[in-house]
């Protein structure tokens, strides 16, 4: 059983995010879903991003770090879109992190350190034509991460949906979400095996 922190996207901690967390719990993992927006929910991505800008990305990262306090060594950090900021930062900077899954976003490794930590598996999963992921440079950051770290993998799925894994959103893609779930469960099994729990 892996310990997982799952960070929500720009719409907030939606029922769809909780549904994804339940899939992982059903597989036997301990999953927490911090609410970085403190209860606020949004109907569209632009409104959510505007809210994040208003409260400040520094505040969001601080809330993510506070949510991670007391997390056992070997935890896996998963982020959807905006939540990748917290997930990637924690995976890169927490000694003994177990791994990370970055969904629909990826920041340059240089944002949080000189290199991706050795031995920490990370998968970046996105749709191949997602305008947020492709046009805003995330795909370039992901490719650089994969080129620089043997522990990194980039998974590009067919389509252009950004919030493809949230069943409550109009861009939900059941097939893509299923592939993501398989990759997440495989990484969690890898982390468990490395920790002697497999």
C-alpha positions as CSV (number, residue, x, y, z in Angstrom):
1,X,0.0,0.0,0.0
2,X,1.4,3.4,-1.0
3,X,0.8,6.7,0.6
4,X,-0.5,9.2,-2.0
5,X,-1.2,12.9,-2.0
6,X,-3.4,13.8,-4.9
7,X,-3.6,17.5,-5.8
8,X,-6.6,18.9,-7.7
9,X,-6.8,20.9,-10.8
10,X,-7.9,24.5,-11.4
11,X,-11.6,23.7,-10.9
12,X,-10.9,22.9,-7.3
13,X,-11.4,19.7,-5.3
14,X,-14.3,18.4,-7.5
15,X,-16.3,15.2,-7.0
16,X,-14.4,13.9,-10.1
17,X,-11.1,14.3,-8.4
18,X,-12.5,12.5,-5.4
19,X,-13.8,9.7,-7.7
20,X,-10.2,9.2,-9.1
21,X,-8.9,9.1,-5.5
22,X,-11.5,6.4,-4.7
23,X,-10.2,4.2,-7.5
24,X,-6.8,4.3,-5.9
25,X,-8.2,3.6,-2.5
26,X,-10.1,0.6,-3.9
27,X,-6.8,-0.8,-5.0
28,X,-5.6,-0.6,-1.4
29,X,-3.7,2.7,-1.3
30,X,-3.9,5.4,1.3
31,X,-4.9,8.6,-0.6
32,X,-5.3,12.1,0.7
33,X,-6.8,14.9,-1.4
34,X,-5.8,18.3,0.0
35,X,-8.1,21.2,-0.9
36,X,-5.8,24.0,-2.1
37,X,-8.8,26.3,-2.8
38,X,-10.3,25.9,0.7
39,X,-13.7,24.8,-0.6
40,X,-14.0,27.0,-3.7
41,X,-15.1,25.3,-6.9
42,X,-15.2,26.7,-10.5
43,X,-17.1,25.8,-13.6
44,X,-14.3,26.6,-16.1
45,X,-10.5,26.5,-16.1
46,X,-10.0,30.2,-16.8
47,X,-12.0,31.1,-13.7
48,X,-10.0,28.7,-11.6
49,X,-6.7,29.9,-12.8
50,X,-7.8,33.5,-12.2
51,X,-8.6,32.5,-8.6
52,X,-5.2,30.9,-8.2
53,X,-3.5,34.0,-9.5
54,X,-5.5,36.1,-7.1
55,X,-4.5,34.2,-4.0
56,X,-1.0,33.7,-5.4
57,X,0.8,30.6,-6.5
58,X,3.1,31.0,-3.6
59,X,0.1,30.5,-1.3
60,X,-1.0,27.4,-3.3
61,X,2.5,25.9,-2.9
62,X,2.5,26.8,0.8
63,X,-0.9,25.0,1.3
64,X,0.4,22.0,-0.6
65,X,3.5,21.9,1.6
66,X,1.4,22.2,4.7
67,X,-0.9,19.4,3.5
68,X,2.2,17.2,3.1
69,X,3.4,17.7,6.7
70,X,3.6,14.4,8.4
71,X,3.5,12.4,5.2
72,X,5.4,9.1,5.6
73,X,8.7,8.6,3.6
74,X,8.1,7.0,0.3
75,X,4.9,8.9,-0.5
76,X,3.8,9.4,-4.1
77,X,2.7,12.8,-5.2
78,X,0.1,13.1,-8.0
79,X,-1.1,16.4,-9.5
80,X,-3.8,17.2,-12.0
81,X,-3.0,20.3,-14.1
82,X,-2.6,23.2,-11.5
83,X,-2.0,20.5,-8.9
84,X,1.2,19.5,-10.6
85,X,2.9,22.6,-9.1
86,X,2.6,21.2,-5.6
87,X,3.1,17.5,-6.7
88,X,6.2,18.2,-8.7
89,X,7.7,20.5,-6.1
90,X,7.2,18.0,-3.3
91,X,8.5,15.0,-5.3
92,X,11.6,17.0,-6.3
93,X,12.4,18.4,-2.9
94,X,11.2,15.9,-0.3
95,X,13.9,13.5,0.8
96,X,12.8,10.0,0.3
97,X,9.9,10.7,-2.0
98,X,8.5,7.6,-3.5
99,X,7.4,8.9,-6.9
100,X,5.2,11.3,-8.9
101,X,2.6,11.4,-11.6
102,X,2.1,14.7,-13.3
103,X,-1.1,14.9,-15.3
104,X,-1.7,17.5,-18.0
105,X,1.2,19.7,-16.8
106,X,4.9,19.7,-16.2
107,X,7.2,22.4,-15.0
108,X,10.9,22.7,-15.9
109,X,13.0,20.8,-13.3
110,X,15.0,24.0,-12.7
111,X,11.9,25.5,-11.0
112,X,12.6,23.4,-7.9
113,X,16.2,22.3,-8.1
114,X,19.1,21.4,-10.3
115,X,17.9,17.9,-11.4
116,X,15.2,15.3,-10.8
117,X,16.1,13.2,-7.8
118,X,17.7,9.9,-8.7
119,X,15.6,6.8,-8.1
120,X,12.3,8.7,-7.9
121,X,10.0,7.4,-10.7
122,X,7.9,10.0,-12.4
123,X,5.4,9.7,-15.2
124,X,4.0,12.7,-17.1
125,X,0.6,11.8,-18.7
126,X,-1.3,14.1,-21.1
127,X,-3.2,14.1,-24.3
128,X,-1.0,14.7,-27.3
129,X,-2.9,17.8,-28.6
130,X,-3.9,19.4,-25.3
131,X,-3.4,23.1,-26.0
132,X,-2.5,23.9,-22.4
133,X,0.1,21.2,-22.3
134,X,1.5,21.7,-25.8
135,X,1.2,25.4,-26.4
136,X,2.4,26.6,-23.0
137,X,5.6,24.6,-23.0
138,X,4.8,21.8,-20.6
139,X,5.5,19.2,-23.3
140,X,9.0,20.6,-23.8
141,X,9.6,20.5,-20.0
142,X,8.4,16.9,-19.9
143,X,10.7,15.9,-22.8
144,X,13.6,17.6,-21.1
145,X,12.8,15.7,-17.9
146,X,12.7,12.4,-19.7
147,X,16.0,13.1,-21.5
148,X,17.7,14.0,-18.3
149,X,16.3,11.3,-16.0
150,X,16.2,7.5,-16.5
151,X,13.4,7.4,-14.0
152,X,11.0,9.6,-16.1
153,X,8.5,8.6,-18.7
154,X,6.2,10.7,-20.9
155,X,2.9,9.2,-21.9
156,X,1.0,11.0,-24.6
157,X,-2.6,9.9,-25.2
158,X,-4.8,10.5,-28.2
159,X,-7.0,13.6,-28.1
160,X,-6.8,17.1,-26.9
161,X,-8.7,17.1,-23.6
162,X,-7.1,18.8,-20.6
163,X,-9.2,17.5,-17.8
164,X,-9.7,14.1,-19.4
165,X,-9.5,12.2,-16.1
166,X,-12.3,14.1,-14.3
167,X,-15.6,12.3,-14.9
168,X,-17.6,15.4,-13.9
169,X,-16.0,17.5,-16.6
170,X,-17.3,17.8,-20.2
171,X,-13.9,16.9,-21.6
172,X,-13.8,13.6,-19.6
173,X,-12.4,10.7,-21.8
174,X,-13.1,7.4,-20.2
175,X,-10.6,5.5,-22.3
176,X,-7.8,8.0,-21.6
177,X,-8.7,8.1,-17.9
178,X,-8.4,4.3,-17.9
179,X,-5.0,4.4,-19.3
180,X,-3.9,7.0,-16.8
181,X,-5.3,4.9,-14.0
182,X,-3.3,1.9,-15.2
183,X,-0.1,4.0,-15.3
184,X,-0.8,5.3,-11.8
185,X,-1.4,1.9,-10.4
186,X,1.7,0.5,-12.1
187,X,3.8,3.3,-10.6
188,X,2.3,2.7,-7.1
189,X,3.1,-1.0,-7.4
190,X,6.7,-0.1,-8.4
191,X,7.0,2.1,-5.4
192,X,5.6,-0.6,-3.1
193,X,8.0,-3.2,-4.5
194,X,10.9,-0.9,-4.0
195,X,9.9,-0.4,-0.4
196,X,9.5,-4.1,0.1
197,X,5.8,-3.9,0.3
198,X,5.2,-5.7,-3.0
